Amino acid sequence: MVGSKHEAMHRLFQRHPDVFGRAFDALNLPFPKPNTVALLPNDLTEIEPLERRVDTLLRVDTDEGPFLLLVEAQSRDDKRKPSAWAYYPAHVHAKYDLHPVLLVVCQDTATAAWAAGPQHIGPRQWASLVVRPLVLGPHNVRPVTELQEAVSDIPLATLSAITHANDPGIGDILKTLATALQRVDEDDALIFAELTELGLGKSPAGRLWRQLMTVDLSFFRSETSQRLRAQARTEGRAEGRAEGLAVAVIHTLERNGITITAAARERITSCTEPERLLDWLDKSITASTVDSLFEDPA
């Protein structure tokens, strides 16, 4: 069964297949700039009852000629994968008469090192097949933490967030992406917010992302956000947004085990300034006491 991380990567490359080109540019890999990119059927099953389905299959046309890009998301090493990875390029090469490149996207360096191989298929004396995927992961995808860069290239910023899910600095990456999504078209923002949530799954980074998405209620699909959006519709958008942010601040503090005094709770829930509430929400993620929310940085 395809998991949420696979689904997120699949949909990211489906919707924005040119993102791989910008990722490759950052790595100085010798691939020509794509002119057009076309999505091809990803079902590689033949007559035999053995299902073979690559996550994403793309045809990339360049000035130097076309090639095929097969995209796989991999979360751990799997001894069954090398045979599938050998099958995919051989099958599409025979079917389309184009040279394939297998791209594997990972979220940790250990899996990335294993996936990079080379994977040998055959007896130790003579390998008949050698599988050598191109791997993207936290070791070579640069973390996007500059707001302007994230706004200018949301797909690449999303890929950066997903591949760095286990990094200590993931908080800065996710905050940058969350802020960038507030500055782009709402429909696009909703798509990339959902892709990021799928890609991060139930990891600590995924929980942090869901907290950040509570800030903009239209981006976050959960029971909490549904209740908050209902409040916004009933009481007006501005007032509902402020109340939603207040609930998010309190929810984040409680999840982190912070004791909230009655006075502090009243101060948070009675605040009607979204910018102040956003500042408190940022602080609540790492706060050690509720009073630290209200401290002046100066």
Backbone hydrogen bonds in HBPLUS format (Angstrom, degrees):
<---DONOR---> <-ACCEPTOR-->    atom                        ^
c    i                          cat <-CA-CA->   ^        H-A-AA   ^      H-
h    n   atom  resd res      DA  || num        DHA   H-A  angle D-A-AA Bond
n    s   type  num  typ     dist DA aas  dist angle  dist       angle   num
A0007-GLU N   A0003-GLY O   2.92 MM   4  6.17 160.1  1.96 152.0 158.3     1
A0008-ALA N   A0004-SER O   2.86 MM   4  6.05 154.7  1.93 147.5 153.9     2
A0009-MET N   A0005-LYS O   3.08 MM   4  6.30 167.2  2.10 149.8 152.3     3
A0010-HIS N   A0006-HIS O   2.87 MM   4  5.99 160.8  1.91 151.7 157.9     4
A0011-ARG N   A0007-GLU O   2.96 MM   4  6.10 164.9  1.98 150.2 153.4     5
A0012-LEU N   A0008-ALA O   2.88 MM   4  6.03 152.0  1.96 147.5 156.0     6
A0013-PHE N   A0009-MET O   3.07 MM   4  6.26 168.5  2.08 153.1 154.4     7
A0014-GLN N   A0010-HIS O   2.96 MM   4  6.09 141.5  2.11 139.6 151.4     8
A0015-ARG N   A0011-ARG O   2.92 MM   4  5.98 168.3  1.93 149.3 151.3     9
A0016-HIS N   A0012-LEU O   2.93 MM   4  5.91 156.5  1.99 145.1 152.6    10
A0019-VAL N   A0016-HIS O   3.06 MM   3  5.84 167.4  2.08 125.7 128.4    11
A0021-GLY N   A0018-ASP O   3.08 MM   3  5.40 129.2  2.35 103.9 116.2    12
A0023-ALA N   A0019-VAL O   3.05 MM   4  6.31 150.9  2.14 146.7 155.4    13
A0024-PHE N   A0020-PHE O   2.82 MM   4  6.05 153.6  1.89 148.0 155.3    14
A0025-ASP N   A0021-GLY O   2.91 MM   4  6.14 149.4  2.01 142.9 151.4    15
A0026-ALA N   A0022-ARG O   3.24 MM   4  6.44 151.6  2.33 138.6 144.3    16
A0027-LEU N   A0024-PHE O   2.93 MM   3  5.03 133.8  2.15  98.3 111.9    17
A0029-LEU N   A0024-PHE O   3.27 MM   5  5.52 172.2  2.27 144.1 146.4    18
A0028-ASN N   A0025-ASP O   3.11 MM   3  5.02 157.6  2.17 100.9 107.9    19
A0031-PHE N   A0029-LEU O   2.85 MM   2  5.75 141.0  2.00 101.1  92.9    20
A0035-ASN N   A0061-ASP O   2.70 MM  26  5.66 169.3  1.71 161.9 165.6    21
A0036-THR N   A0061-ASP O   3.42 MM  25  5.31 156.1  2.48 132.0 138.1    22
A0061-ASP N   A0036-THR O   2.92 MM  25  5.31 174.9  1.92 160.8 162.4    23
A0038-ALA N   A0059-ARG O   2.84 MM  21  5.08 164.3  1.86 149.6 154.9    24
A0059-ARG N   A0038-ALA O   2.76 MM  21  5.08 164.4  1.78 153.4 158.9    25
A0040-LEU N   A0057-LEU O   2.88 MM  17  5.43 177.3  1.88 153.0 152.5    26
A0054-VAL N   A0042-ASN O   3.26 MM  12  5.52 133.9  2.49 160.2 158.7    27
A0044-LEU N   A0052-ARG O   2.82 MM   8  5.20 149.6  1.91 157.3 164.3    28
A0050-LEU N   A0048-GLU O   2.75 MM   2  5.58 142.5  1.89 102.0  92.9    29
A0056-THR N   A0071-VAL O   3.17 MM  15  4.99 143.7  2.31 142.1 144.4    30
A0071-VAL N   A0056-THR O   2.81 MM  15  4.99 168.4  1.82 149.0 152.8    31
A0058-LEU N   A0069-LEU O   2.84 MM  11  5.03 161.6  1.87 146.9 153.1    32
A0069-LEU N   A0058-LEU O   2.77 MM  11  5.03 163.9  1.79 148.0 153.1    33
A0060-VAL N   A0067-PHE O   2.82 MM   7  5.39 176.0  1.82 173.5 173.8    34
A0067-PHE N   A0060-VAL O   2.88 MM   7  5.39 146.4  2.00 146.1 157.1    35
A0065-GLY N   A0062-THR O   3.05 MM   3  5.10 163.2  2.08 107.3 110.6    36
A0068-LEU N   A0099-HIS O   2.95 MM  31  6.12 168.1  1.96 146.3 149.7    37
A0101-VAL N   A0068-LEU O   2.75 MM  33  6.07 136.9  1.94 146.3 159.4    38
A0070-LEU N   A0101-VAL O   2.86 MM  31  6.13 168.9  1.87 159.9 163.3    39
A0103-LEU N   A0070-LEU O   2.66 MM  33  5.84 176.5  1.66 176.0 177.3    40
A0072-GLU N   A0103-LEU O   2.78 MM  31  6.17 152.8  1.86 160.5 169.0    41
A0105-VAL N   A0072-GLU O   2.79 MM  33  6.23 158.2  1.83 157.9 165.2    42
A0074-GLN N   A0105-VAL O   2.96 MM  31  6.11 167.2  1.98 157.9 159.2    43
A0081-LYS N   A0078-ASP O   2.95 MM   3  5.53 157.3  2.00 119.2 126.1    44
A0084-ALA N   A0081-LYS O   2.91 MM   3  5.14 115.6  2.33 106.8 123.3    45
A0085-TRP N   A0081-LYS O   2.78 MM   4  5.99 164.6  1.80 166.0 171.5    46
A0086-ALA N   A0082-PRO O   2.88 MM   4  6.04 139.8  2.04 141.0 151.2    47
A0087-TYR N   A0083-SER O   3.04 MM   4  6.21 147.5  2.15 137.5 146.2    48
A0088-TYR N   A0084-ALA O   2.97 MM   4  6.23 162.4  2.00 158.1 160.8    49
A0091-HIS N   A0087-TYR O   2.84 MM   4  5.91 162.6  1.87 161.7 166.6    50
A0092-VAL N   A0088-TYR O   3.07 MM   4  6.27 175.0  2.07 162.5 163.1    51
A0093-HIS N   A0089-PRO O   2.93 MM   4  5.90 148.9  2.03 143.9 152.8    52
A0094-ALA N   A0090-ALA O   3.11 MM   4  6.27 156.4  2.17 143.0 148.5    53
A0095-LYS N   A0091-HIS O   2.89 MM   4  6.10 152.4  1.97 147.3 156.1    54
A0096-TYR N   A0092-VAL O   2.84 MM   4  5.70 169.4  1.85 145.5 148.7    55
A0097-ASP N   A0093-HIS O   2.84 MM   4  4.91 132.5  2.07 126.2 136.3    56
A0134-LEU N   A0102-LEU O   2.80 MM  32  6.05 172.5  1.80 170.3 171.6    57
A0104-VAL N   A0134-LEU O   2.82 MM  30  6.18 158.1  1.87 154.9 162.1    58
A0136-LEU N   A0104-VAL O   2.91 MM  32  6.29 157.6  1.96 152.1 158.7    59
A0106-CYS N   A0136-LEU O   2.85 MM  30  6.28 161.2  1.89 161.8 168.1    60
A0112-ALA N   A0108-ASP O   3.07 MM   4  6.27 157.4  2.13 147.8 155.0    61
A0113-ALA N   A0109-THR O   2.85 MM   4  5.99 154.9  1.91 147.0 152.6    62
A0114-TRP N   A0110-ALA O   3.08 MM   4  6.36 157.1  2.13 145.8 151.8    63
A0115-ALA N   A0111-THR O   2.84 MM   4  6.01 164.6  1.86 153.3 157.8    64
A0116-ALA N   A0112-ALA O   2.99 MM   4  6.09 150.3  2.08 146.3 153.2    65
A0117-GLY N   A0114-TRP O   3.17 MM   3  5.59 145.3  2.29 107.3 116.6    66
A0119-GLN N   A0131-VAL O   2.80 MM  12  4.89 166.4  1.82 149.3 151.0    67
A0131-VAL N   A0119-GLN O   2.74 MM  12  4.89 165.1  1.76 149.4 150.8    68
A0121-ILE N   A0129-LEU O   2.85 MM   8  5.04 166.0  1.86 156.8 154.8    69
A0128-SER N   A0121-ILE O   2.95 MM   7  6.08 123.1  2.29 140.3 152.5    70
A0129-LEU N   A0121-ILE O   3.11 MM   8  5.04 165.0  2.13 149.6 151.4    71
A0126-TRP N   A0123-PRO O   2.97 MM   3  5.54 138.5  2.14 112.8 123.5    72
A0140-ASN N   A0137-GLY O   3.13 MM   3  5.80 155.8  2.20 117.7 123.5    73
A0141-VAL N   A0137-GLY O   2.88 MM   4  5.71 148.1  1.98 168.6 178.6    74
A0150-ALA N   A0146-GLU O   3.05 MM   4  6.35 157.7  2.11 154.3 161.1    75
A0151-VAL N   A0147-LEU O   2.91 MM   4  6.17 161.2  1.95 158.4 163.2    76
A0152-SER N   A0148-GLN O   3.04 MM   4  6.17 154.4  2.11 143.9 150.5    77
A0153-ASP N   A0149-GLU O   3.12 MM   4  6.25 129.7  2.38 139.6 151.5    78
A0153-ASP N   A0150-ALA O   3.27 MM   3  5.26 138.3  2.46  95.2 106.3    79
A0157-ALA N   A0153-ASP O   3.02 MM   4  6.27 155.9  2.08 151.4 159.1    80
A0158-THR N   A0154-ILE O   2.84 MM   4  6.05 149.2  1.94 153.0 161.3    81
A0159-LEU N   A0155-PRO O   2.98 MM   4  6.29 157.9  2.03 147.9 153.4    82
A0160-SER N   A0156-LEU O   2.89 MM   4  6.11 153.4  1.96 145.1 152.8    83
A0161-ALA N   A0157-ALA O   2.99 MM   4  6.24 153.7  2.06 141.6 148.1    84
A0162-ILE N   A0158-THR O   3.01 MM   4  6.28 161.3  2.05 153.9 158.3    85
A0163-THR N   A0159-LEU O   2.98 MM   4  6.10 168.2  1.99 153.2 156.4    86
A0164-HIS N   A0160-SER O   3.07 MM   4  6.05 138.7  2.24 142.1 152.0    87
A0165-ALA N   A0162-ILE O   3.38 MM   3  5.31 153.3  2.46 111.7 109.3    88
A0167-ASP N   A0164-HIS O   3.02 MM   3  5.26 168.4  2.03 116.6 120.1    89
A0170-ILE N   A0167-ASP O   3.21 MM   3  5.36 156.7  2.26 117.1 115.7    90
A0174-LEU N   A0170-ILE O   2.89 MM   4  6.10 164.6  1.91 157.8 161.1    91
A0175-LYS N   A0171-GLY O   2.95 MM   4  6.11 159.2  1.99 149.2 155.3    92
A0176-THR N   A0172-ASP O   3.03 MM   4  6.13 156.4  2.09 143.4 149.5    93
A0177-LEU N   A0173-ILE O   3.03 MM   4  6.29 160.4  2.07 147.3 152.7    94
A0178-ALA N   A0174-LEU O   2.83 MM   4  5.97 162.0  1.86 151.5 156.8    95
A0179-THR N   A0175-LYS O   3.02 MM   4  6.14 158.8  2.06 145.3 150.4    96
A0180-ALA N   A0176-THR O   2.93 MM   4  6.11 155.6  1.99 146.1 153.6    97
A0181-LEU N   A0177-LEU O   2.95 MM   4  6.16 151.0  2.03 150.8 157.5    98
A0182-GLN N   A0179-THR O   3.15 MM   3  5.39 140.2  2.32 101.8 112.7    99
A0183-ARG N   A0180-ALA O   2.95 MM   3  5.35 160.6  1.98 113.5 119.9   100
A0189-ALA N   A0185-ASP O   2.87 MM   4  6.11 160.6  1.90 155.4 162.0   101
A0190-LEU N   A0186-GLU O   2.92 MM   4  6.11 155.1  1.99 148.0 153.6   102
A0191-ILE N   A0187-ASP O   3.20 MM   4  6.47 156.8  2.26 144.0 149.5   103
A0192-PHE N   A0188-ASP O   3.01 MM   4  6.32 169.1  2.02 160.8 162.2   104
A0193-ALA N   A0189-ALA O   2.83 MM   4  5.91 151.2  1.92 148.8 157.3   105
A0194-GLU N   A0190-LEU O   3.06 MM   4  6.16 156.8  2.12 143.0 148.8   106
A0195-LEU N   A0191-ILE O   2.91 MM   4  6.19 157.8  1.96 148.9 155.6   107
A0196-THR N   A0192-PHE O   2.95 MM   4  6.00 158.1  2.00 140.8 146.4   108
A0197-GLU N   A0193-ALA O   3.04 MM   4  6.25 156.7  2.09 142.6 149.0   109
A0198-LEU N   A0194-GLU O   2.90 MM   4  6.15 159.9  1.94 152.3 157.8   110
A0199-GLY N   A0195-LEU O   2.86 MM   4  6.04 162.3  1.90 149.1 154.4   111
A0200-LEU N   A0196-THR O   2.95 MM   4  6.09 148.6  2.05 148.6 155.9   112
A0201-GLY N   A0197-GLU O   3.02 MM   4  6.05 139.4  2.19 141.0 151.1   113
A0203-SER N   A0200-LEU O   3.41 MM   3  6.16 164.1  2.44 137.0 140.7   114
A0206-GLY N   A0203-SER O   2.88 MM   3  4.92 119.3  2.26  97.4 113.5   115
A0207-ARG N   A0203-SER O   3.01 MM   4  6.46 149.1  2.10 152.1 160.9   116
A0208-LEU N   A0204-PRO O   2.99 MM   4  6.28 156.9  2.04 147.6 153.8   117
A0209-TRP N   A0205-ALA O   2.88 MM   4  6.11 154.7  1.95 145.4 152.6   118
A0210-ARG N   A0206-GLY O   3.04 MM   4  6.29 155.1  2.10 145.0 150.9   119
A0211-GLN N   A0207-ARG O   3.08 MM   4  6.37 147.0  2.20 142.5 151.4   120
A0212-LEU N   A0208-LEU O   2.95 MM   4  6.27 158.7  1.99 152.0 157.6   121
A0213-MET N   A0209-TRP O   2.88 MM   4  6.10 153.1  1.95 149.9 157.6   122
A0214-THR N   A0211-GLN O   3.19 MM   3  5.32 146.1  2.31  99.3 109.2   123
A0215-VAL N   A0212-LEU O   3.09 MM   3  5.73 157.1  2.15 113.5 119.9   124
A0219-PHE N   A0216-ASP O   2.97 MM   3  5.79 162.8  2.00 125.3 130.8   125
A0226-GLN N   A0222-SER O   2.91 MM   4  6.07 156.0  1.97 150.8 157.7   126
A0227-ARG N   A0223-GLU O   3.10 MM   4  6.29 154.1  2.17 144.3 150.3   127
A0228-LEU N   A0224-THR O   2.95 MM   4  6.27 156.4  2.01 149.5 156.7   128
A0229-ARG N   A0225-SER O   2.77 MM   4  5.93 158.2  1.82 151.6 157.2   129
A0230-ALA N   A0226-GLN O   3.04 MM   4  6.17 148.2  2.15 137.9 146.3   130
A0231-GLN N   A0227-ARG O   3.05 MM   4  6.39 146.7  2.16 140.7 149.6   131
A0232-ALA N   A0228-LEU O   2.93 MM   4  6.29 153.6  2.00 146.0 153.4   132
A0233-ARG N   A0229-ARG O   2.95 MM   4  6.23 154.9  2.01 148.3 154.2   133
A0234-THR N   A0230-ALA O   3.07 MM   4  6.23 152.0  2.15 142.9 150.3   134
A0235-GLU N   A0231-GLN O   2.81 MM   4  5.86 167.8  1.82 160.3 163.2   135
A0236-GLY N   A0232-ALA O   2.91 MM   4  5.20 122.5  2.25 135.2 141.7   136
A0240-GLY N   A0236-GLY O   2.80 MM   4  5.76 157.8  1.85 153.2 160.9   137
A0241-ARG N   A0237-ARG O   2.86 MM   4  5.97 151.6  1.94 147.4 154.7   138
A0242-ALA N   A0238-ALA O   3.12 MM   4  6.41 161.2  2.15 149.0 153.2   139
A0243-GLU N   A0239-GLU O   3.02 MM   4  6.28 163.0  2.05 151.3 155.9   140
A0244-GLY N   A0240-GLY O   2.82 MM   4  5.96 153.3  1.89 144.2 152.5   141
A0245-LEU N   A0241-ARG O   2.91 MM   4  6.16 156.3  1.96 150.6 156.3   142
A0246-ALA N   A0242-ALA O   2.98 MM   4  6.23 156.5  2.04 147.3 154.0   143
A0247-VAL N   A0243-GLU O   2.94 MM   4  6.21 161.0  1.98 151.7 156.1   144
A0248-ALA N   A0244-GLY O   2.96 MM   4  6.19 152.0  2.04 143.7 151.9   145
A0249-VAL N   A0245-LEU O   2.92 MM   4  6.22 154.3  1.98 151.5 157.5   146
A0250-ILE N   A0246-ALA O   3.07 MM   4  6.35 171.1  2.08 155.5 156.9   147
A0251-HIS N   A0247-VAL O   2.81 MM   4  5.91 161.0  1.84 150.0 156.3   148
A0252-THR N   A0248-ALA O   2.92 MM   4  6.01 158.6  1.96 146.7 151.8   149
A0253-LEU N   A0249-VAL O   3.02 MM   4  6.27 163.0  2.05 152.3 156.8   150
A0254-GLU N   A0250-ILE O   2.94 MM   4  6.13 166.8  1.96 154.6 158.2   151
A0255-ARG N   A0251-HIS O   2.96 MM   4  6.15 155.7  2.02 146.4 153.1   152
A0256-ASN N   A0252-THR O   3.11 MM   4  6.29 140.1  2.27 141.0 151.1   153
A0256-ASN N   A0253-LEU O   3.12 MM   3  5.16 126.8  2.41  95.6 109.6   154
A0258-ILE N   A0253-LEU O   2.96 MM   5  5.21 167.0  1.98 151.6 147.2   155
A0257-GLY N   A0254-GLU O   3.05 MM   3  5.05 160.5  2.09 104.7 108.9   156
A0265-ARG N   A0261-THR O   2.90 MM   4  6.13 161.7  1.94 153.8 159.1   157
A0266-GLU N   A0262-ALA O   2.99 MM   4  6.14 156.5  2.04 144.0 150.2   158
A0267-ARG N   A0263-ALA O   2.96 MM   4  6.18 153.5  2.03 144.5 151.9   159
A0268-ILE N   A0264-ALA O   2.98 MM   4  6.23 153.7  2.05 149.6 156.0   160
A0269-THR N   A0265-ARG O   2.95 MM   4  6.11 176.4  1.95 156.0 157.2   161
A0270-SER N   A0266-GLU O   2.99 MM   4  5.85 143.3  2.13 142.1 150.3   162
A0271-CYS N   A0268-ILE O   3.28 MM   3  5.47 154.6  2.34 104.0 111.4   163
A0277-LEU N   A0273-GLU O   3.03 MM   4  6.31 161.0  2.07 156.5 162.6   164
A0278-LEU N   A0274-PRO O   2.77 MM   4  5.99 151.4  1.85 150.5 158.6   165
A0279-ASP N   A0275-GLU O   3.05 MM   4  6.30 151.7  2.14 141.9 148.9   166
A0280-TRP N   A0276-ARG O   2.96 MM   4  6.32 155.0  2.03 147.1 154.0   167
A0281-LEU N   A0277-LEU O   2.82 MM   4  6.06 150.8  1.90 146.8 155.4   168
A0282-ASP N   A0278-LEU O   2.99 MM   4  6.26 158.0  2.04 148.9 153.6   169
A0283-LYS N   A0279-ASP O   3.10 MM   4  6.37 160.2  2.14 146.6 151.8   170
A0284-SER N   A0280-TRP O   2.81 MM   4  5.95 144.1  1.94 145.6 156.1   171
A0286-THR N   A0283-LYS O   3.22 MM   3  5.86 138.7  2.40 114.5 122.6   172
A0287-ALA N   A0283-LYS O   2.90 MM   4  5.69 117.0  2.31 146.2 163.7   173
A0292-SER N   A0289-THR O   3.29 MM   3  5.58 142.1  2.44 101.5 110.8   174
A0293-LEU N   A0290-VAL O   3.17 MM   3  5.75 160.1  2.22 113.5 119.3   175
A0294-PHE N   A0291-ASP O   3.06 MM   3  5.61 138.0  2.24 111.8 121.3   176
